[in-house]
Amino acid sequence: MAKCAKACSHKHLPGLRRVGFKLQKVISRSTSGGEWKTSKNGLFIVMILPVVGYFSRSSVVGLSFVFLLQAAHAADSARSVGSTTPASSTPIMIVGFVGGFVHRDDAVRSEVQLAVHLRQQYPAGVFVEVLDNHHRRKAREDIRRFADADRDGTVSEEEKRKVRIILYGHSWGGSEAVTLARELGREGLPVLLTVQVDSVVKAGENDTIIPENVVQAVNFYQPDGFIHGRSQIRAADPSRTQVIGNFRFDYKASPVKCRNYPWYDRVFMKTHTEIECDPKVWSQVEALIQSKLSLMPPF
């Protein structure tokens, strides 16, 4: 079992086993008892997937998805964005960006596998696509089009309030996620959640400061190797954005075998690759996304 970072507490709870992901059980710790609910607003999800990402079983991974979901609910309750329109009335879209020079159809990548799994869980009502990481403009255009519910060519203030966006990325994808959130903020579009996994900043971007149009943000990282992730993110305006946490994974203590990944990734970017292929990381990412989709039961 991975050790918990300082932010985590220590009550054991079983995790999920995802069929499409072949996830292992996740032992988590909960900060408190009680129930949580997600808001009944519409949901629009954009998932920006990694760049050269790799995941890890960390010696400090004790971030339970119970902790994450409770934190997510707390922010939902405190900063509910938009109307009370049921999720089914709002376009729901998941966009994934693979990182580096990885192709969008590389089925080995955990980001791509997650997209496939979500398509299987939600064959109706949720649109999922995976793009190369240099296609951020296409993602932004797709978000505008899906947010434009009445198809009149413009996104009205009401449509902006209803839209729900989640941005997700690993490596360069993490940097792209924050950059896209910032661009959407300039257009008045709120972002429900950004998730960065071993985020590596791209030239001309800033993946440290989370823009004020983001309700929640979380950062998973590992500190080792030639390529390693951003260790800390912070909110531009803490009164508007909750940083759930910066969660550290240690693969020197608990290495992960990524047998299906290219040999050069496993050799030259070992720990950066391990965090990408670590099922414990992805189970928590998936649980966060599903907490926002909880009002739409799988078909």
C-alpha positions as CSV (number, residue, x, y, z in Angstrom):
1,M,0.0,0.0,0.0
2,A,1.3,3.4,-0.9
3,K,2.1,5.7,1.9
4,C,0.0,8.8,2.4
5,A,1.2,12.3,1.9
6,K,0.8,14.8,4.8
7,A,-2.6,15.9,3.4
8,C,-4.1,12.5,3.7
9,S,-5.7,10.8,6.7
10,H,-5.7,7.1,7.5
11,K,-8.9,5.1,7.5
12,H,-8.8,2.2,5.0
13,L,-11.4,1.9,2.3
14,P,-11.4,-0.4,-0.7
15,G,-11.1,1.2,-4.0
16,L,-12.5,0.3,-7.4
17,R,-11.5,-2.3,-9.9
18,R,-12.1,-1.0,-13.4
19,V,-12.6,-3.6,-16.1
20,G,-11.3,-1.5,-19.0
21,F,-8.4,-0.3,-16.9
22,K,-7.6,-3.5,-15.0
23,L,-7.2,-1.4,-11.9
24,Q,-6.0,-2.9,-8.7
25,K,-7.8,-2.3,-5.4
26,V,-6.9,1.1,-4.0
27,I,-6.6,1.4,-0.2
28,S,-7.6,4.9,0.8
29,R,-8.0,7.0,3.8
30,S,-10.9,9.1,4.6
31,T,-10.9,12.5,6.3
32,S,-14.4,12.1,7.7
33,G,-17.5,10.1,7.5
34,G,-20.8,11.1,6.1
35,E,-22.3,11.3,2.6
36,W,-21.5,13.5,-0.3
37,K,-23.5,14.6,-3.3
38,T,-22.5,16.2,-6.5
39,S,-24.3,19.2,-7.9
40,K,-27.3,18.6,-10.2
41,N,-25.9,20.9,-12.8
42,G,-25.1,19.9,-16.4
43,L,-21.6,18.6,-17.1
44,F,-19.2,19.1,-19.9
45,I,-15.9,17.3,-19.6
46,V,-12.7,18.0,-21.4
47,M,-9.8,15.6,-20.7
48,I,-6.4,16.7,-21.8
49,L,-4.2,13.7,-21.8
50,P,-0.4,13.4,-21.2
51,V,2.5,14.2,-23.2
52,V,5.2,11.7,-22.5
53,G,3.4,10.6,-19.4
54,Y,4.1,7.8,-17.1
55,F,2.6,6.9,-13.8
56,S,3.7,5.7,-10.6
57,R,2.9,3.7,-7.6
58,S,4.2,6.2,-5.0
59,S,5.5,5.9,-1.6
60,V,3.5,9.0,-0.9
61,V,0.4,8.2,-2.8
62,G,-1.9,7.9,0.1
63,L,-4.4,10.3,-1.4
64,S,-7.6,8.3,-1.2
65,F,-10.3,8.9,-3.7
66,V,-12.6,9.2,-0.7
67,F,-10.6,12.3,0.3
68,L,-10.7,13.6,-3.2
69,L,-14.4,13.1,-3.6
70,Q,-15.2,14.7,-0.3
71,A,-13.0,17.6,-1.2
72,A,-14.7,17.9,-4.6
73,H,-18.1,17.8,-2.9
74,A,-17.1,20.5,-0.5
75,A,-16.1,22.8,-3.3
76,D,-19.2,21.9,-5.3
77,S,-21.3,22.9,-2.3
78,A,-19.4,26.1,-1.5
79,R,-18.9,27.3,-5.1
80,S,-21.7,25.8,-7.2
81,V,-21.4,27.1,-10.7
82,G,-24.4,27.4,-13.1
83,S,-28.0,26.4,-13.0
84,T,-29.7,23.4,-11.5
85,T,-30.4,21.9,-14.9
86,P,-30.0,18.1,-14.9
87,A,-26.8,16.8,-16.4
88,S,-28.6,15.2,-19.3
89,S,-29.7,18.6,-20.6
90,T,-26.2,19.9,-21.0
91,P,-23.6,18.6,-23.6
92,I,-21.1,16.3,-21.9
93,M,-17.8,16.0,-23.7
94,I,-14.5,14.4,-22.8
95,V,-11.5,15.5,-24.8
96,G,-8.1,13.8,-24.2
97,F,-4.7,15.1,-25.3
98,V,-1.9,12.6,-25.5
99,G,1.5,14.0,-24.8
100,G,4.8,14.5,-26.6
101,F,4.9,12.8,-29.9
102,V,2.5,10.1,-28.9
103,H,-0.3,9.5,-31.4
104,R,-4.0,9.8,-30.4
105,D,-4.7,6.1,-31.1
106,D,-1.8,4.7,-29.0
107,A,-3.9,2.2,-27.0
108,V,-1.0,1.5,-24.6
109,R,-1.4,4.9,-23.0
110,S,-3.5,5.0,-19.8
111,E,-5.1,8.2,-21.0
112,V,-6.4,6.6,-24.1
113,Q,-7.5,3.5,-22.1
114,L,-9.5,5.8,-19.8
115,A,-11.2,7.4,-22.7
116,V,-12.2,4.0,-24.1
117,H,-13.5,2.9,-20.7
118,L,-15.6,6.0,-20.3
119,R,-17.1,5.5,-23.8
120,Q,-18.0,2.0,-22.7
121,Q,-19.6,3.2,-19.4
122,Y,-21.5,6.1,-21.0
123,P,-22.3,5.1,-24.7
124,A,-25.0,7.7,-24.8
125,G,-25.0,11.3,-23.5
126,V,-21.2,11.6,-23.3
127,F,-18.9,12.3,-26.3
128,V,-15.3,11.3,-25.9
129,E,-12.4,12.0,-28.3
130,V,-8.6,11.9,-27.9
131,L,-6.4,14.4,-29.7
132,D,-2.7,15.0,-30.1
133,N,-1.5,17.6,-27.6
134,H,-1.0,20.3,-30.3
135,H,-4.7,20.3,-31.0
136,R,-5.7,22.6,-28.2
137,R,-7.4,24.9,-30.6
138,K,-9.7,22.1,-31.8
139,A,-10.6,21.3,-28.3
140,R,-11.5,24.9,-27.6
141,E,-13.6,25.1,-30.7
142,D,-15.4,21.8,-29.8
143,I,-16.1,23.2,-26.3
144,R,-17.7,26.3,-27.8
145,R,-19.8,24.3,-30.2
146,F,-21.0,21.9,-27.5
147,A,-21.7,24.8,-25.1
148,D,-23.8,26.5,-27.8
149,A,-26.9,24.4,-26.9
150,D,-29.3,26.3,-29.2
151,R,-26.8,26.2,-32.1
152,D,-27.1,29.9,-32.9
153,G,-23.4,30.4,-33.4
154,T,-22.8,32.1,-30.0
155,V,-22.4,31.0,-26.4
156,S,-24.9,33.0,-24.4
157,E,-24.4,33.9,-20.7
158,E,-27.0,31.3,-19.7
159,E,-25.2,28.6,-21.7
160,K,-21.9,29.6,-20.1
161,R,-23.5,29.2,-16.7
162,K,-24.8,25.7,-17.5
163,V,-21.7,24.3,-19.1
164,R,-19.5,22.0,-17.0
165,I,-15.9,21.5,-18.1
166,I,-13.2,19.2,-16.7
167,L,-9.6,19.6,-18.0
168,Y,-7.1,16.8,-17.5
169,G,-3.6,16.3,-18.6
170,H,-0.3,14.5,-18.0
171,S,3.1,15.9,-18.7
172,W,2.7,18.5,-21.5
173,G,-1.0,17.7,-21.3
174,G,-1.1,19.1,-17.8
175,S,0.4,22.3,-19.1
176,E,-2.1,22.3,-21.9
177,A,-5.0,21.8,-19.5
178,V,-4.1,24.9,-17.5
179,T,-3.5,26.9,-20.6
180,L,-6.8,25.9,-22.1
181,A,-8.6,26.7,-18.8
182,R,-7.0,30.2,-19.0
183,E,-8.2,30.7,-22.5
184,L,-11.7,29.6,-21.6
185,G,-11.7,32.1,-18.7
186,R,-11.0,34.9,-21.2
187,E,-14.2,33.8,-22.9
188,G,-16.2,33.7,-19.7
189,L,-16.4,29.9,-19.5
190,P,-16.1,28.3,-16.1
191,V,-14.0,25.2,-15.5
192,L,-15.2,22.7,-12.9
193,L,-11.9,20.9,-12.4
194,T,-8.4,20.7,-13.7
195,V,-6.2,17.6,-13.0
196,Q,-2.5,17.6,-13.7
197,V,-0.4,14.5,-13.6
198,D,3.3,15.0,-13.7
199,S,2.7,18.3,-15.4
200,V,5.6,19.5,-17.6
201,V,5.4,23.1,-18.7
202,K,5.4,23.9,-22.5
203,A,7.3,26.9,-23.9
204,G,5.3,30.1,-23.3
205,E,2.8,28.5,-20.9
206,N,2.4,28.6,-17.1
207,D,1.2,25.4,-15.5
208,T,1.7,26.6,-11.9
209,I,-0.9,29.3,-11.5
210,I,-4.5,28.0,-11.8
211,P,-6.8,30.7,-13.3
212,E,-9.7,32.1,-11.3
213,N,-12.4,30.6,-13.6
214,V,-11.4,27.1,-12.3
215,V,-13.4,25.9,-9.3
216,Q,-11.1,23.0,-8.3
217,A,-7.6,21.8,-9.2
218,V,-5.5,18.9,-8.2
219,N,-1.9,17.9,-8.9
220,F,-0.3,14.5,-9.0
221,Y,3.5,14.4,-9.5
222,Q,6.7,12.4,-9.0
223,P,10.1,14.2,-8.4
224,D,12.6,11.9,-9.9
225,G,14.3,11.5,-13.3
226,F,15.4,13.8,-16.1
227,I,11.7,14.5,-16.8
228,H,9.5,15.1,-13.7
229,G,6.4,16.9,-12.9
230,R,5.4,20.2,-11.4
231,S,5.6,19.8,-7.6
232,Q,3.2,22.5,-6.6
233,I,0.3,24.4,-8.1
234,R,-1.5,27.4,-6.6
235,A,-4.6,29.4,-7.2
236,A,-4.5,32.8,-8.8
237,D,-7.4,33.6,-6.5
238,P,-7.8,31.2,-3.5
239,S,-11.3,32.7,-2.8
240,R,-12.5,31.3,-6.1
241,T,-10.3,28.3,-6.7
242,Q,-9.7,25.4,-4.3
243,V,-6.5,23.5,-4.8
244,I,-7.4,20.0,-3.5
245,G,-3.7,19.2,-3.1
246,N,-0.3,18.4,-4.5
247,F,0.2,14.7,-4.2
248,R,3.6,13.1,-4.5
249,F,4.4,9.6,-5.8
250,D,7.7,7.8,-5.2
251,Y,8.7,5.2,-7.7
252,K,12.1,4.6,-6.4
253,A,10.6,3.0,-3.3
254,S,7.7,1.3,-5.2
255,P,8.5,0.9,-8.9
256,V,5.9,0.1,-11.5
257,K,6.5,-2.2,-14.5
258,C,5.4,-0.7,-17.8
259,R,6.1,-3.6,-20.0
260,N,4.0,-2.5,-23.0
261,Y,5.6,0.9,-23.2
262,P,8.4,1.7,-25.7
263,W,11.9,0.7,-24.3
264,Y,13.2,4.2,-24.7
265,D,10.5,5.6,-22.5
266,R,11.2,3.0,-19.8
267,V,14.9,3.7,-20.0
268,F,15.2,7.4,-20.4
269,M,12.0,8.6,-18.8
270,K,11.5,5.8,-16.3
271,T,9.7,7.4,-13.4
272,H,7.8,9.8,-15.7
273,T,6.6,6.7,-17.6
274,E,5.7,4.9,-14.4
275,I,3.3,7.6,-13.2
276,E,1.5,7.2,-16.6
277,C,1.1,3.5,-16.3
278,D,0.3,3.3,-12.6
279,P,-3.3,2.1,-12.2
280,K,-3.5,3.6,-8.7
281,V,-3.1,7.0,-10.1
282,W,-5.6,6.4,-12.8
283,S,-8.2,4.9,-10.5
284,Q,-8.2,8.2,-8.5
285,V,-8.4,10.3,-11.7
286,E,-11.3,8.2,-12.9
287,A,-13.1,8.4,-9.6
288,L,-12.8,12.2,-9.7
289,I,-14.3,12.3,-13.2
290,Q,-17.1,9.8,-12.2
291,S,-18.0,11.9,-9.2
292,K,-19.0,14.6,-11.7
293,L,-20.9,12.1,-13.8
294,S,-22.6,10.4,-10.9
295,L,-26.0,11.8,-11.8
296,M,-25.7,9.9,-15.1
297,P,-25.8,6.2,-14.4
298,P,-23.9,4.0,-16.9
299,F,-26.2,2.5,-19.5
